[in-house]
């Protein structure tokens, strides 16, 4: 029996996959638990419409992220930090602090989207990667000063 998966099923397939499985497995497990729907012309049309709608939404999202990238790329965020002997910085700058600083400037970027290669714990310029989408990555600079 041919079915279309409505969600990921471990060791079976991913969402939207069209599979050929035994009738008993399809009826008694996949369809009963709403993991799949029977493959028909109508269900195939619905699947195609959902995939197209998701693709359009994804393209709009990427476009919005590209606008944010154009505004932020190459931007320098300045942080005043306390230092000790030999200009050693107390603590470090975290992704949350960078996200808060971007929020002050009107950009709502989650701290999970900010990628630090290493701790920002010394004076000077540091590059930080921001990943808004797997297709939209860019760098900003963080400057630590006394």
C-alpha positions as CSV (number, residue, x, y, z in Angstrom):
1,X,0.0,0.0,0.0
2,X,1.3,3.5,-0.9
3,X,1.2,6.1,1.9
4,X,2.4,9.7,2.4
5,X,4.1,10.4,5.7
6,X,2.6,13.3,7.6
7,X,5.6,13.5,10.0
8,X,9.0,11.9,10.5
9,X,8.9,8.3,11.5
10,X,12.1,6.8,13.0
11,X,13.6,4.1,10.7
12,X,10.8,4.5,8.2
13,X,11.1,7.9,6.5
14,X,10.8,11.7,6.6
15,X,7.7,13.9,6.5
16,X,6.2,14.1,2.9
17,X,7.9,10.9,1.8
18,X,5.8,8.6,-0.4
19,X,6.4,5.0,0.7
20,X,5.2,1.5,-0.3
21,X,4.5,-0.5,2.9
22,X,2.5,-3.5,3.8
23,X,-1.3,-3.1,4.1
24,X,-1.3,-4.1,7.8
25,X,1.6,-1.8,8.8
26,X,-0.1,1.1,6.9
27,X,-3.5,0.6,8.4
28,X,-2.7,-0.6,11.9
29,X,0.2,1.6,12.7
30,X,0.9,4.5,10.3
31,X,-2.6,5.6,9.4
32,X,-4.1,4.7,12.8
33,X,-1.5,6.9,14.7
34,X,-1.8,9.7,12.1
35,X,1.8,9.2,10.9
36,X,0.6,8.8,7.3
37,X,-2.3,9.1,4.9
38,X,-3.2,6.8,2.1
39,X,-1.7,7.8,-1.3
40,X,-4.5,9.0,-3.6
41,X,-4.6,11.6,-6.4
42,X,-6.2,14.0,-3.9
43,X,-3.7,13.4,-1.2
44,X,-0.9,13.9,-3.7
45,X,-2.4,17.2,-4.8
46,X,-2.7,18.4,-1.2
47,X,1.0,17.4,-0.6
48,X,2.1,19.3,-3.6
49,X,0.2,22.4,-2.5
50,X,1.7,22.2,1.0
51,X,5.2,21.8,-0.4
52,X,4.7,24.8,-2.7
53,X,3.3,26.9,0.2
54,X,6.2,26.0,2.4
55,X,8.7,26.9,-0.3
56,X,7.0,30.3,-0.9
57,X,7.0,31.0,2.9
58,X,10.7,29.9,3.1
59,X,11.6,32.3,0.2
60,X,9.8,35.2,1.9
61,X,11.6,34.4,5.2
62,X,15.0,34.3,3.4
63,X,14.2,37.7,1.7
64,X,13.4,39.2,5.1
65,X,16.7,37.8,6.6
66,X,18.6,39.2,3.6
67,X,17.3,42.7,4.4
68,X,18.5,42.4,8.0
69,X,21.8,41.1,6.7
70,X,22.2,44.1,4.5
71,X,21.6,46.5,7.4
72,X,23.9,44.7,9.9
73,X,26.8,43.3,7.8
74,X,30.0,44.9,8.8
75,X,28.4,46.8,11.8
76,X,30.6,47.4,14.8
77,X,29.1,47.0,18.3
78,X,31.1,48.8,21.0
79,X,31.2,47.4,24.6
80,X,32.8,49.3,27.5
81,X,34.3,46.7,29.9
82,X,36.1,46.9,33.2
83,X,39.8,45.8,33.1
84,X,42.3,44.9,35.7
85,X,46.1,44.8,35.7
86,X,47.7,44.7,32.2
87,X,44.3,45.4,30.6
88,X,42.9,42.0,31.5
89,X,39.1,42.0,31.0
90,X,36.9,41.0,33.9
91,X,34.5,38.4,32.6
92,X,33.7,38.1,28.9
93,X,31.1,39.2,26.4
94,X,28.4,36.6,25.8
95,X,25.9,36.0,23.0
96,X,23.1,37.3,25.2
97,X,24.9,40.6,25.7
98,X,25.4,40.9,21.9
99,X,21.8,40.1,21.3
100,X,20.7,42.7,23.9
101,X,22.9,45.3,22.2
102,X,21.4,44.5,18.8
103,X,17.9,44.7,20.4
104,X,18.7,48.2,21.6
105,X,19.4,49.1,18.0
106,X,16.1,47.6,16.8
107,X,17.2,44.2,15.6
108,X,15.5,41.2,17.2
109,X,18.1,38.5,16.8
110,X,18.0,35.4,19.1
111,X,21.2,34.6,21.0
112,X,21.1,31.1,19.5
113,X,21.7,32.6,16.1
114,X,25.0,34.3,17.3
115,X,28.0,32.0,16.8
116,X,31.2,32.7,18.7
117,X,34.4,30.9,17.6
118,X,36.0,31.7,21.0
119,X,35.3,33.7,24.1
120,X,35.4,37.5,23.7
121,X,37.5,38.3,26.7
122,X,40.2,40.6,25.4
123,X,40.3,44.3,24.4
124,X,40.1,45.0,20.7
125,X,38.0,44.0,17.7
126,X,36.5,40.5,17.4
127,X,34.4,39.0,14.5
128,X,31.1,37.4,15.3
129,X,29.1,35.2,12.9
130,X,25.3,35.6,12.8
131,X,23.4,32.8,11.2
132,X,19.7,33.7,10.6
133,X,19.1,30.8,8.2
134,X,21.2,28.1,6.7
135,X,21.4,30.3,3.6
136,X,21.9,33.6,5.4
137,X,25.1,34.0,7.4
138,X,27.1,37.2,7.9
139,X,29.7,38.8,10.2
140,X,29.6,41.8,12.6
141,X,32.4,43.2,14.6
142,X,32.5,43.5,18.4
143,X,34.9,46.1,19.9
144,X,35.9,45.9,23.5
145,X,37.3,49.1,25.0
146,X,38.0,50.4,28.5
